Amino acid sequence: MSVDVRDKSQALVVDLYFDRAPLQSCGILSTGYGKSKVAIDIISRLNPKKVLILVNSTLLRDFNWEEEFKRWKKLTLFRKTVELVTYQAAYKWKKEDKDLTDYFIIADECDFAADTDELSKFFYEYSTCRILGLTGFVTESKRAWFDVHLPIFTELTADQAQEEGILNKIHFVFVQYELSQDSKSHEVEYYKHGTKVSFTQSESNAYDYINKKCQIEISKSAQIHQDFMQGKLTYDEYEKATKNAEYQVRRVTQERSALLLKSVSARTAARGLIEHVRTSKPDSKIIVFSKRTEQSLAICGTANTYNGSIPKKQRDENYLNFLQGKIDLLGVCDKVDRGANIDRLNVGILETFFGNDTKAAQRLGRLMRLKPDELAIVYVLLPYYMRREQNNTYTLQETQQVKWARNMLRSTKIKSSEVWNYCTVKPKQK
């Protein structure tokens, strides 16, 4: 087997674990670094009677960890020693029912369960067992929890690993485009006298209308608070009005989100990017991240998606075909955000998303498994719309997804990027 540039660094982490890590501890190692290899080396050196690996998904439980042991010629060790279970099952265990005294516990992607009301119960129940937590990213809000329950013995960020030449770098392409102005691109359904009726309008106009409703409802909510502070409302009136206002704000913001997450314009843009990649870089492996299963299916097709909307046998076959290079495209929602190792994955398309920086770090990590001198490309779709002003003119404006993109990438150091502008009017840069 050829020498991996990460070998020396991984060996150092293993030594650090045995030299200074407490009984329960955590290593924060960038996604793509090779946490599974570190874990396997520690298991081999520790030689425990039994190993329990906690995972956050059935994908990791059923596929990835066995593949990792096989990759590193430790399949016999895996079959003899290792048990896998999801956090969603393990947090319900009690010591009197499940004795883990002789187990070495690997808490894979441990930030998934850390500091949560339910899933973190496992760590409290088995606080005297040897536990090694491994994850690629921990938010600042969870650091205090780790200090108490899984003290961090080593940390290597993605940025540090890229600078040290351990991980490949990522080039970002921000794709600016307009929501469709085709008058039949968006269907609006509502009930009239108990009967469902509908009409069509452009996505751009629909977004403009819904966004203005959002602003009105938010303003009403702020006005209620101001009226209460000025003594114009009793507390009971304030409480009732606030509850109704919160409902109205939630309703219209969900309506606005739904339009973006099922946008036909986003589908068109994503398909265009897939075709561009296939034409310009025909040997690429492409993953498309969406927020809705229907959207993922519409973009990638049944034979190229991995989500809960298709039968398990079919989706597992799709995933394996993608892993083995039999297909070059996979559309996913949340199933491969954490821990999944996909060989030679070099193109990601963030089609629809929310502003979660932890999820973004995990997704970007899927694309940091190339050779250190290679470059992955991530396309981020940024939809804009035409807002109708009071003087009946139109101005190009950001949709909420552009704002989500800023929040999503706030913890990512972007060192290589470009903007592709497909809008009729150039958006103002922020």
ChimeraX attribute file (.defattr): number of C-alpha atoms within 10 A of each C-alpha:
attribute: neighborCount
match mode: 1-to-1
recipient: residues
	/A:1	4
	/A:2	4
	/A:3	7
	/A:4	11
	/A:5	13
	/A:6	16
	/A:7	14
	/A:8	10
	/A:9	15
	/A:10	20
	/A:11	15
	/A:12	11
	/A:13	22
	/A:14	19
	/A:15	13
	/A:16	14
	/A:17	20
	/A:18	12
	/A:19	10
	/A:20	11
	/A:21	19
	/A:22	16
	/A:23	15
	/A:24	21
	/A:25	23
	/A:26	28
	/A:27	25
	/A:28	21
	/A:29	22
	/A:30	25
	/A:31	29
	/A:32	25
	/A:33	24
	/A:34	19
	/A:35	22
	/A:36	20
	/A:37	18
	/A:38	22
	/A:39	20
	/A:40	20
	/A:41	17
	/A:42	19
	/A:43	20
	/A:44	12
	/A:45	11
	/A:46	11
	/A:47	13
	/A:48	14
	/A:49	11
	/A:50	17
	/A:51	21
	/A:52	17
	/A:53	23
	/A:54	24
	/A:55	26
	/A:56	23
	/A:57	18
	/A:58	13
	/A:59	18
	/A:60	24
	/A:61	17
	/A:62	12
	/A:63	15
	/A:64	17
	/A:65	22
	/A:66	17
	/A:67	16
	/A:68	18
	/A:69	18
	/A:70	14
	/A:71	11
	/A:72	13
	/A:73	11
	/A:74	16
	/A:75	16
	/A:76	11
	/A:77	16
	/A:78	19
	/A:79	11
	/A:80	11
	/A:81	17
	/A:82	20
	/A:83	15
	/A:84	19
	/A:85	17
	/A:86	19
	/A:87	23
	/A:88	16
	/A:89	13
	/A:90	18
	/A:91	18
	/A:92	12
	/A:93	14
	/A:94	14
	/A:95	11
	/A:96	7
	/A:97	7
	/A:98	9
	/A:99	11
	/A:100	18
	/A:101	12
	/A:102	12
	/A:103	19
	/A:104	22
	/A:105	24
	/A:106	23
	/A:107	24
	/A:108	26
	/A:109	23
	/A:110	27
	/A:111	25
	/A:112	19
	/A:113	22
	/A:114	22
	/A:115	19
	/A:116	12
	/A:117	8
	/A:118	13
	/A:119	20
	/A:120	20
	/A:121	20
	/A:122	20
	/A:123	20
	/A:124	10
	/A:125	14
	/A:126	18
	/A:127	14
	/A:128	12
	/A:129	16
	/A:130	18
	/A:131	23
	/A:132	25
	/A:133	25
	/A:134	24
	/A:135	22
	/A:136	27
	/A:137	26
	/A:138	17
	/A:139	10
	/A:140	8
	/A:141	9
	/A:142	13
	/A:143	16
	/A:144	12
	/A:145	15
	/A:146	20
	/A:147	12
	/A:148	11
	/A:149	18
	/A:150	25
	/A:151	20
	/A:152	20
	/A:153	17
	/A:154	15
	/A:155	16
	/A:156	16
	/A:157	15
	/A:158	26
	/A:159	16
	/A:160	13
	/A:161	21
	/A:162	18
	/A:163	13
	/A:164	12
	/A:165	15
	/A:166	23
	/A:167	29
	/A:168	23
	/A:169	26
	/A:170	22
	/A:171	16
	/A:172	19
	/A:173	17
	/A:174	18
	/A:175	19
	/A:176	20
	/A:177	22
	/A:178	24
	/A:179	24
	/A:180	24
	/A:181	17
	/A:182	13
	/A:183	15
	/A:184	12
	/A:185	17
	/A:186	23
	/A:187	14
	/A:188	10
	/A:189	11
	/A:190	10
	/A:191	9
	/A:192	9
	/A:193	6
	/A:194	7
	/A:195	8
	/A:196	9
	/A:197	11
	/A:198	11
	/A:199	11
	/A:200	14
	/A:201	16
	/A:202	17
	/A:203	26
	/A:204	25
	/A:205	20
	/A:206	22
	/A:207	24
	/A:208	19
	/A:209	14
	/A:210	18
	/A:211	20
	/A:212	13
	/A:213	17
	/A:214	21
	/A:215	14
	/A:216	14
	/A:217	21
	/A:218	18
	/A:219	13
	/A:220	18
	/A:221	19
	/A:222	13
	/A:223	13
	/A:224	19
	/A:225	16
	/A:226	13
	/A:227	13
	/A:228	15
	/A:229	13
	/A:230	9
	/A:231	10
	/A:232	13
	/A:233	16
	/A:234	12
	/A:235	12
	/A:236	9
	/A:237	12
	/A:238	18
	/A:239	15
	/A:240	11
	/A:241	17
	/A:242	18
	/A:243	11
	/A:244	13
	/A:245	19
	/A:246	14
	/A:247	13
	/A:248	18
	/A:249	20
	/A:250	15
	/A:251	13
	/A:252	20
	/A:253	20
	/A:254	14
	/A:255	15
	/A:256	21
	/A:257	20
	/A:258	12
	/A:259	18
	/A:260	22
	/A:261	21
	/A:262	20
	/A:263	20
	/A:264	19
	/A:265	20
	/A:266	24
	/A:267	20
	/A:268	14
	/A:269	20
	/A:270	23
	/A:271	17
	/A:272	13
	/A:273	17
	/A:274	21
	/A:275	12
	/A:276	12
	/A:277	17
	/A:278	16
	/A:279	11
	/A:280	9
	/A:281	11
	/A:282	11
	/A:283	13
	/A:284	18
	/A:285	22
	/A:286	25
	/A:287	27
	/A:288	25
	/A:289	24
	/A:290	25
	/A:291	18
	/A:292	18
	/A:293	21
	/A:294	15
	/A:295	23
	/A:296	27
	/A:297	21
	/A:298	16
	/A:299	25
	/A:300	21
	/A:301	14
	/A:302	18
	/A:303	18
	/A:304	24
	/A:305	29
	/A:306	28
	/A:307	24
	/A:308	13
	/A:309	14
	/A:310	15
	/A:311	10
	/A:312	12
	/A:313	8
	/A:314	15
	/A:315	19
	/A:316	17
	/A:317	15
	/A:318	23
	/A:319	26
	/A:320	14
	/A:321	17
	/A:322	23
	/A:323	18
	/A:324	13
	/A:325	17
	/A:326	11
	/A:327	16
	/A:328	19
	/A:329	26
	/A:330	26
	/A:331	27
	/A:332	25
	/A:333	21
	/A:334	16
	/A:335	17
	/A:336	21
	/A:337	19
	/A:338	25
	/A:339	27
	/A:340	20
	/A:341	24
	/A:342	22
	/A:343	16
	/A:344	20
	/A:345	23
	/A:346	23
	/A:347	23
	/A:348	24
	/A:349	21
	/A:350	21
	/A:351	26
	/A:352	28
	/A:353	23
	/A:354	20
	/A:355	18
	/A:356	16
	/A:357	20
	/A:358	20
	/A:359	18
	/A:360	21
	/A:361	22
	/A:362	22
	/A:363	22
	/A:364	21
	/A:365	24
	/A:366	26
	/A:367	28
	/A:368	29
	/A:369	23
	/A:370	20
	/A:371	16
	/A:372	18
	/A:373	11
	/A:374	13
	/A:375	17
	/A:376	22
	/A:377	21
	/A:378	22
	/A:379	22
	/A:380	22
	/A:381	24
	/A:382	26
	/A:383	27
	/A:384	23
	/A:385	23
	/A:386	23
	/A:387	20
	/A:388	15
	/A:389	9
	/A:390	7
	/A:391	6
	/A:392	8
	/A:393	9
	/A:394	12
	/A:395	12
	/A:396	17
	/A:397	17
	/A:398	17
	/A:399	22
	/A:400	19
	/A:401	22
	/A:402	20
	/A:403	13
	/A:404	18
	/A:405	22
	/A:406	16
	/A:407	16
	/A:408	20
	/A:409	17
	/A:410	15
	/A:411	15
	/A:412	16
	/A:413	9
	/A:414	13
	/A:415	10
	/A:416	11
	/A:417	13
	/A:418	11
	/A:419	12
	/A:420	13
	/A:421	15
	/A:422	14
	/A:423	16
	/A:424	10
	/A:425	14
	/A:426	11
	/A:427	16
	/A:428	8
	/A:429	4
	/A:430	4
